[in-house]
Amino acid sequence: MPLSLSRRSFLATGSAAGALGALGLARQALAATGSFETPLAIPPLERGRLEGGRRIFDLTMQDGTHEFFRGYHTPTKGINTDYLAPVLRLTRGEMTRFNVTNALGHTTTLHWHGFNLPGIADGGPHQQIAPGETWQPEFEIVEAASTMWFHSHQIHETAPQVWAGLAGMAIIDDGESPPGLPGEYGIDDIPVVLQDRRFQLNGTMPYRATMHDRMAGMQGNYPVVNGTISPYLEVSREAIRLRLLNGSNGSIYHLAFSDLRPFQVVASDGGLLAAPVTMKRLTLAPGERTEIVVRLKAGEPVSLYALAPAAGGGNRGGGMMGGMMGGGGMMSEMGAQSPEFALMELRPAATLEPAPALPERLADLPAPDPAGAANRRQFLLEMGMGPRMMAGGGFTINGETMDMNRIDHVVKMGESEIWEIGNPGPMAHPFHVHNTQFRILSRNGRAPAPHEAGRKDTVLVAPGERVEILVRFDRYADPDAPYMYHCHILEHEDAGMMGQFTVV
């Protein structure tokens, strides 16, 4: 079984619904999830249009309903659709404009996560879009080929708005993809947005954060992939590329295949690694992206699992709340970790189209050079206890909560800096920096793992850990338009674990 949810825990999570029609949903939840029964939704690809030398995208943030469970229409939000968004296909070197219309009944923003861009186009808390208005950010796509994303970043409201569906994936092309790397969208190059949502018995998923949710990050009782529950993907080729995005609010996923087969990591947040890295398990925190290539055998299905935290792993293991129990089939090799829930099944055809081996080298990626750093800054991620925590506050960076009217740091354009991120608390925090792709220099004085040696914009900092990153801002300077740095557990961000800086 890909998913097993105890009747007691499901009824507890849905007890507030109180709807007569809930019995049908409960039966679906407890019985129908015994198999992968729904084709994985592949978001439509949106390429925009060329107009006056610019690539134009029209995006509408809107309310909708989405059928996660058959016959139940869950109120949601989306961008050009009912939940999430089309995948935007962007090209390096193109000047691009986004016409973002707010058709919602509340103020929102749309942040371009991972992009290097002017502060006024960042889409952070300062670029608010009022109901009925259209915001038109314009900037050149300067990133190498990579998987990016975009999402609401409304001050104190990011968590509920992303929970409802205001997020999507963007794929950047640069014309330099190495031969042998799968690249046909929807066939062997698959977008995979990993989330979890908490459903009630009437099919709704209201955002009602408890004190525990504010502390740990909102987590769900069902895994959702591209808006699909218990999905399968029919595969026709021997090797496929999965573009994994952790788009959840607070869950940190430990990923592995059901037979523990090895896979190759080919890209991190900001693009291709220098060479493929072979792994069997992978940790993915909110905001992070990883591209992997997995090879399949004809007629032999395999599932992508999230593993339960190892003993004492805290939220570093992340994982779902609400009484999930693992489905079988994992080898004893897992040791302290066991299957917590299955995300999706890959179903290879009886005959597969052959795929070449990956090249030994993927990209020219020089090693980071900290010797030229002009400055060093420290960022201490803290969770205060007591009355402030009970009220949902107490989340600070360097002892300060987010203040829209305070600039915390001023950084010089064109200078490299070492930022040291420390985490003295009991929980892991994914630290995200706007307007840059940084390089990880060390974790507690040790070199980063090979799959983290590429370009990154989000780094997971474990309890008691000190991480050094090398940052640089080369293209845009504006003393009045700040960028953000923050924890990407959205409840922590909303509660104040965020600061801002300008580039001058």
Helices and strands as residue ranges (DSSP letters): E 4-5, H 7-14, H 22-31, G 32-34, E 38-39, E 45-46, E 49-51, E 54-69, E 72-79, E 87-91, E 95-102, E 111-113, G 119-121, E 134-135, E 138-140, E 146-151, H 158-164, E 167-173, E 189-197, H 211-216, E 222-225, E 231-237, E 239-246, E 253-257, E 263-268, E 271-279, E 282-284, E 289-295, E 302-307, G 314-316, E 324-325, G 332-334, E 339-353, G 370-372, E 375-383, H 387-390, E 395-397, E 409-411, E 416-422, E 429-433, E 439-443, G 450-452, E 458-461, E 466-472, E 478-487, H 490-494, E 498-503
